[in-house]
């Protein structure tokens, strides 16, 4: 207890001796200068419908990041497609087998096309990502991947068929 108290006292005295903190660049209150007047924009914003929408700038922010690259691929084989009704729609549960161990980020990606909308088809691709390093193939049970998605009642309006596509096969479930 005495050591902690003495260390705290020495640290407090040392920091209080730093009178240059106020003008330091490390001090967060000095990061921005005082406001200065700027010329008014020449363009009138009264008739602009998007006057309050900020202009998009590419990579201008300090913390801006590039768009992530999608390295996912379709799963090797789709084994099971189950649709469980819920009060607000349905849950689509899909089980598949990956080509090798270590598959992650499993997701069902909806395929939008006019033909699917016209025929009342809700189609998904079962996609997974693999590690950059080589992994063993392993047993089929160790490569099994599961994903589910919740679909609202509005999305199911006019849908007669749900299809999930993998690399080797596709499974379908028809509405009764």
Secondary structure, 3 states (H helix, E strand, C coil): CHHHHHHHHHHHHHHHCCHHHHHCCCCHHHCCCCCCCCCCCCCCCCCCCCCCCCCCCCCCCCCCCCCCCCCCEECCEEEEEEEEEECCEEEEEEEEECCCCCCEEEEEEEECCHHHHHHCEEEEEEEEECCCCCCCCCCCHHHEEEEEEEEECCCCCCCCEEEEECCCCEEEEECC
